[in-house]
Amino acid sequence: MNCWKTINIQKQYGMQRLFIISSLTMLITFLFLYVPFTAYFSQNRLNDNYFSLFLLCMVITYPIHKLLHYLPMIPLGKKVKKTIHIHYHFFPVIYFRAQEPIKKWNFLLASITPVIVLNTVFIVCCFLFTHYVHYFLILFAYHFGMCVPDFIRMKNLWKAPNQCFVEENENGFEILINKAS
């Protein structure tokens, strides 16, 4: 297989820039959703009960996000390596890395799964628990901002040939195509 393109998002964008883009995405998402949702649910008073549960949801959103990345990769078995690194002496960062080439569509499915599942859950909860719509919109915006690197990966991979494969390494990921005979 030949390497069609190598993509290193951290090197291309930088960690600070990714953080700023993610933070702005969170803020803009919340601002654009809060007004229409609170107008739609204007007959309900917003409650600030269960704040500790809200904080717990903020904390567990990241591990659930990572787990949802992993679920579509479970059938790939040992092709996927799982590691956990502790940053700043207390913050666990979970990595799932495809060590062997996997199909483009498997990688795209693994990238989009958390966006679809968690954000759908948060929006449905807005309609089920209308007094806490602000909590769920904050969680939605927080998760949407968390997904910015996934969106960048998907954008880069979307332009790749349909029959390509993806292999991840320490420096990002490579898009591989079969040699032409």
N, C-alpha and C positions, 0 to 999 in steps of 0.2 A: 504494500500500500504506500501511496505517496501522500505527503502532507500538503493539503490544499491551503491551509491557513492555520497559524498559531495565534491564539488570543489570550492575552494576559490582562484581565480587567483591572487588577490592582496596579499594574505598571502603567497601563494605558490611561487610567483615570486618577489613580492615587487614592489612598485611604481617606484623606481629608476631604477630597472632592466628592467621593462616593458618599461620605457621611453628610456633607452639606446638601447634595442632591436628594438623598433619602429624607433628610429633615425637612427640606422645602416641599418635597412631595407629600409628606405627612401633613404639614401645615396647610397646604393648598387643598388637599383632599378633604380635610376636616372642615375648612372654611366653606368649600363649595357644597358639602353635604349637610352641614348643620342647619343652615337657613331653610332649605326645602323640607327637611325631615321634621324640624320643630314646627314649621308652618303646617305641615300635614297632620301632625299630632298635637296641634295647638289646644285641643280640648282637654288634654292631660297635663297635669302638673308634673314637672320633673322632680325626682327624688334623689337624694344623695345618700340613702341608706346603702349598706353593703359595700362601702368603699374599700374595706379590706379584701373583699372578694374580687372587686375590680382590680386591685393591685396584684392579687394572686394571678388573675387572668393575664395581666400585663407580663408578669414574669414567665408564665408557662406558655405564652404564645410562641416564643422562639423555639423551645424544644418540640412543640407540636408542629411548627412550621418545618423543622428539620426532619421529623418523623414522616411527615407527608411527602417530603422529597424522596425519602427512602422507600416508601411503600411501592411505587411502580417499579423499583429496582430489585425488589425481593426475588423475583423469578430469575434474575441474572446470577444469583448465588455468589460465588467467590470472586466474580469479576469486580465486585464492589467492596472497597476497603472502608472500614469505619474507624475513625479516630476522634478522640476528645482532647483538646488542649485547654489549659487553664490560662486565661489572660488576666492581667492585673491582680493575680493571686486569689481571685474569687469568681471570675466570670467564665463559665465553661463555654467553649466554642466547639461545636460538633461538626465534623467533616465527613462527608460521604464522597468517595472518589472512585470513579470507574477506572480501574487499573488496566483493563483490557478494552479494546475498542468495542463500543456499543453502537447500535443504530441511532441515527439522528432522531427518529421519531420517539424512541425510548427516552432519550435525553430531554427532548422537548416536553414529553409527558411528565417526566420527573420534575422539570422546572415549573410547569404551569399548575400542577396539582395543588400545592399549598394556596396559591392565589384563588383558585376556584373554590376549594373546599372551605377554608377558613373565612374568606370574605363573604361567601354565601351564608355561612352560619351566623356571622355578625349581622348581616342585613336581615335575615329571618328573625333573629332575636330582637331587632329593633321593632318589628311588627308584633312580636309575641309579648314583649315586656316594654310597653310604650312609656312607662314612667322612667325607664332607664335608657332611653334612646341615646342620650348624650354619652353614656358609658360605652355603648356598643359602637357609636360613631368614632369615639376616640380609639377604641380597639381596632376598628376597621382601618382608620387612617394610619395608626401605628404599624399594622401589618402590611398595609399597602406600601408604606415607605420602606419597610423591611424587604419588600420584594423587588426593589429597584435593581439590585445586581442580577436577579433572575431575569428581569425584563431585558437588561443589556445583553445577557448571554443568549436569550431567545432571539433578540434582534440580529445578533451576529450569526447565529446558527440558521436562522430562517432563510438567509440568502445563499446558503450552501446547497450543493447539489442534493437531490432527494435520496440517492442511494449511498450517501456518505456515512462514515462512522465517526464517533467522537471518542477521544481518549484524553483523560485528565492526567496532569502531572503537577509538580510543585509550582510550576510557573504559569498555570492556567489550563487551557485545554487546546487540543489540536483537532482539526477537522481533516479526516483522512479519506482519500478516494482510492478505489481499486486502480491498479495499473492497467492501461489500455494494452491489449495484446497485439 
